[in-house]
Each structure stands twice: as structure tokens, then as C-alpha cells.
Amino acid sequence: MAVAYELSRYELSVTVVDRLNDVGGDASRSNSAIIHTGFDAPPSTLESSLVVHANPMFDRLCRELDIPFRRTGAVLVAVTEEEEEEIPEILDKAHENGVFDLYYLPARKVREMEPLITPKVRCGLYIPRESIIDPFLLVIAMAEIAVKNGVEFYRECEVKNIVYNGRSFTTETTKGKVKSKIVINAAGLNTDKISNFLGIDDFKVTPRRGQFHVIDRSAELPIRHIILPVPTKISKGKLITPTIHGNWLIGPTAEDLSDKSLSNTTRNGLDEIISDVKKLIPAIDKNYVITQYAGLRPVREPGGYHIRTFKNIPGFIELSGIRSTGITSSPAVAVFTCRKLKEMGIPLKHREAVCTVSTPLPIRKGIVMFRELNNLERAELIERDPLYGRIVCRCETVTESEVVQSIKRNPGAHDLDGIKRRVRAGLGRCQGGFCGMHIPKILARELNIPLNRVTKKGGGSFFLNGETKRFE
Ligand SMILES: Cc1cc2nc3c(=O)[nH]c(=O)nc-3n(C[C@H](O)[C@H](O)[C@H](O)COP(=O)(O)OP(=O)(O)OC[C@H]3O[C@@H](n4cnc5c(N)ncnc54)[C@H](O)[C@@H]3O)c2cc1C
């Protein structure tokens, strides 16, 4: 999405096709929601360069898009002797990556900053620019501006084949054919499959599942920073992080699988998270968990980020291996991809559009969240828009107006999950037990469809599957 957003600044005709029912991406909506500094990225790689350069872009980007972003900082915790021995190496790696603002913490200081951390802690690092974001809103907000700037989106539109005739491409999808001079393959887990349509078969992508628990706000944990373990060989390890909306995430696991559809959670994975995170924070308690989810990292073999063009297929760009840091790197990946277009000889002429640097910030106005207002502001808002006076989600204090706005925006929500991601209705403690009764009716009314056609997440995921009783 970041690439489409960036491309929409130029006088180009851009079409995005996605097999999913909404614009949030796939891995992009099931991750740890952290904007990394790149301190632990593999040095001298495209990944480290893009992540390190992208981190400072977020202050402006999030103001531009009017989405929440917080520089909470992270505390990395060494609990065992072996972990303590790795701290100098982690510092060296960070310096090699050009991340110099991280600081050694003696055990006493770690516990002062985060009192719930185990008394067994030996030392730690403070990394102030590690930050948190709402990854759903990031992608949705970029999509809204891209659409305003003329980008066309086709949802539930799966690419089945791509044909290159030596001059242009025909992308064959489940909704018809798209002809273009350029094709950008940013299909995450399926980048191998898409490149394969054009005869590229020098890499494979497999899923590495990451499961999470979501801890309710009512736990009132006094945890202010992202708490990181010492990273393992294959992942950043299991962490605990505050979310931008006031609850906490713990996870993820790192399970290498072969089936790209296995984004379910498992008993073993979820138990493993609790027992590993307890080693950092013994007070973590399963009773505070309100839900779980899992995401699939696209693991490329051979590894690493690849943003490449092909001499024999001019006009084709492949973005693959964007595995564990793609939310962070996205704005830099987008600019880097535009450079590739320039190198191909595509003229990139800035357009006088909604989204230009000269536009006063923000260029997008987010939906006003009722829960974030004081009583006076709430009363004024209800005066102007009475639908703000009807709470439909009690846990997250979401009003009918917010739900209606999320449906009416472009690209708007078409289903329950789309509303959840835009305004959080259904993401709280009861997980939709209350608002699940109201939101389908609002969706049916606003989309002008029968109630039994309302879905959870598009396709055949109908919320109701028939009548049981009728009262006259
Ligand atoms: C457990 C976990 C934790 C993570 N934590 C973080 C973090 O804290 N910070 C961070 O920066 N990054 C994190 N990441 C990594 C980040 O989420 C990914 O790198 C990023 O989301 C990749 O974005 P993408 O757009 O390349 O892929 P995706 O979001 O997967 O998007 C790919 C899109 O391609 C579409 N597609 C696929 N095949 C087809 C087809 N045939 N036709 C049409 N469309 C198709 C999909 O529907 C999807 O919308 C994490 C990832 C996981 C899984």
C-alpha cells in the first residue's frame, strides 16, 4: 500500500489488485505494530538501510495521515549470563547499522524504568526511538489518500496469471484483465507465485507463523516501554508491547510452516508465549488475555529484502523477502521502488494533487474518536451529529457515527472486520458480544443489502445463516 501511496503523488495511472476483501494487506494486519529503529537488522543489507532510514519518516507520515503514533522506546532485557554476554555484540551491530542512540542499562536502572521486569535481570539496553503504531490505520489511511489521488483499488481480485508480450503486461485476475506498462509484485507470501508467472523461479517464500495474545486494558499493567528479549537467530523473540490503544500484545512465536493458509493460533504456541514472556515479566497472567491472533511472515529463500528489476522483463519490479520489518520499512521501500521506476526510464512528474508536501498537514482527517474526547467536546459533537450520541461498542466506546463514517469512506468498510480495523468496534473486552448485534444492521442499512448478506470478512463469511424464529 505504501508503494501505491507514494506512486499516487506522480502523474501515473495506478491500479492495485488484491485478493483480499479489504485494503489492510495480509501480514500488514497481523503483526507486533512496532516501528523499529533497525538496531538489530542484519548489517550492510537493503533491509537495514531501509528500516534505519524509514524510522525517522514516521513522525511526519503519521501527522500527514492523522493517525496515532507514539515513541514509547524499548527496553531490551538480558536475563541469563549468555544473554548478558550478547549485549556488546548487539551494541556493535546497532552501531554498524548507524543506530547510535541506544544506551546500556544496569539491572537497577532496568527495574527502575520497568518495575515488573524480573528481579533476575542482569542488564539491558534502552532504545528510545522504537515506537508503536496502529498498523491497520496506517494502511487504510494511505489507501484513502491514494484513492483521492486517483489510484484504483480492486478487492477480492486475485491475480491468476501475468502475460508479457515484450512491450506490456496483461494481468489476468478473477475480475478480468488489467493491461499495463509496469507491474509491481508486492504480494507478500505469494511473491514467488506471482514472479513465477513470468518465468522467475530462483526463490521460494514460506510462512513463519507468529501468534499473539492481546491483554485487556483492565490489567492496568504499569508497562510503558516495549519490552524486548535478546533476539534469537531467527526472530526478535517474544516481546511485550503496549498498543497505541492502551492494551498490550505479547508474542510472537516463530514457527516455520509449509502451508501458506495456516494463520490459526494453537494451544502450544499460545502456552509457549505465556511461559517465555513470564521469564521477562513474571506478573503476566493468562487471565487478562481477551483474544489471540496470528500472522504469517513471508520468509524468502534465499533470504533478505529483494527489490529487483529484470533485464529481460523491463517494467517488472519485485518486492520480496519483506519479512519481519515491513511495516517500518514501508515508506522507504516505497521511495526506493519509485527510484527503480526512474532507473527504468519512467518519468515521475509530481502532480498537483491532494497529497503533496506543500499541502498543510494533515492531508487526511481521521474519524473523530468519541472515546478520546472530554464530556464538553462529546456534547458539542452530538449536537452536530446525533449519531455520535449512540454507543454501539461499549468496550471501546465507539458510536454509530464512527461506524457509518468508516463505511462511507473510500475505500470504506464492507464487513465487520473492516469496521473493527477502522474504528475498533469489536476489538475490546467482549470481542463483539455487544456490538455484534448492532453493527450488522448498520452495515445492511448503509450498504443497502439484506441483513443475511452481511459478512465478517467478505466471501462467504456470512454473519447470519438463516432465521430460527419469526415473531409477528
Ligand atoms: C508475527 C509478525 C510480526 C511482525 N511484526 C512487525 C513489527 O512489529 N514491525 C514491522 O515493521 N513489521 C512487522 N512484521 C512484518 C510486516 O508485517 C510485514 O513485513 C509487512 O506487513 C509486509 O507487507 P506486504 O505489503 O509486503 O505484505 P502483506 O501485508 O502480506 O500484503 C501482501 C498482499 O498481497 C496480496 N496478494 C497475495 N497474493 C495475491 C494474488 N495472487 N492476487 C492478488 N493479491 C495477492 C495479499 O492479499 C496481501 O494483501 C511482522 C510480521 C508478522 C507476521
The ligand as an ORCA input file, in Angstrom:
! r2SCAN-3c Opt
* xyz 0 1
  C       4.027    -12.056     13.511
  C       4.551    -10.850     12.786
  C       5.060     -9.757     13.496
  C       5.561     -8.653     12.806
  N       5.924     -7.531     13.499
  C       6.327     -6.423     12.830
  C       6.610     -5.218     13.526
  O       6.415     -5.103     14.733
  N       7.079     -4.166     12.813
  C       7.276     -4.233     11.467
  O       7.754     -3.260     10.895
  N       6.970     -5.351     10.775
  C       6.483     -6.438     11.416
  N       6.154     -7.570     10.736
  C       6.395     -7.626      9.303
  C       5.338     -6.905      8.495
  O       4.045     -7.193      8.982
  C       5.472     -7.332      7.038
  O       6.810     -7.228      6.636
  C       4.643     -6.425      6.146
  O       3.332     -6.366      6.630
  C       4.669     -6.936      4.726
  O       3.820     -6.117      3.973
  P       3.473     -6.522      2.489
  O       2.557     -5.482      1.956
  O       4.732     -6.833      1.760
  O       2.712     -7.914      2.641
  P       1.196     -8.189      3.020
  O       0.678     -7.280      4.051
  O       1.139     -9.655      3.298
  O       0.416     -7.860      1.697
  C       0.510     -8.668      0.558
  C      -0.778     -8.506     -0.199
  O      -0.686     -9.252     -1.408
  C      -1.959     -9.806     -1.654
  N      -1.851    -10.957     -2.551
  C      -1.139    -12.091     -2.347
  N      -1.312    -12.920     -3.397
  C      -2.138    -12.296     -4.272
  C      -2.684    -12.648     -5.545
  N      -2.414    -13.811     -6.136
  N      -3.514    -11.764     -6.150
  C      -3.811    -10.566     -5.571
  N      -3.315    -10.199     -4.374
  C      -2.486    -11.046     -3.738
  C      -2.450    -10.205     -0.274
  O      -3.846    -10.365     -0.267
  C      -1.978     -9.045      0.579
  O      -2.953     -8.044      0.713
  C       5.607     -8.668     11.390
  C       5.068     -9.746     10.686
  C       4.494    -10.802     11.372
  C       3.814    -11.899     10.611
*
